[in-house]
Each structure stands twice: as structure tokens, then as C-alpha cells.
Amino acid sequence: MSLLTSVFIATSLDGFIARKNGDLDWLDAANA
């Protein structure tokens, strides 16, 4: 039995995941 694992990590160009206000809306736009 083999196990396949995938990990996706996203950051913006400044190295942070959330915007300064804590919003993650850009992740939804990138997923579209």
C-alpha cells in the first residue's frame, strides 16, 4: 500500500500569508 501526500503552501511576495488587515481574499482569487 502506498501513501501519497501533497502539501501546498502559499505566501505573497512580501512573505506573509495574510494582508496587513488579516484578510486572506487573495488566496481565493489565486484558486480561481
Secondary structure, DSSP 8 states (H G I E B T S, - for coil): ------------TTS-SS-TTS--HHHHHHH-
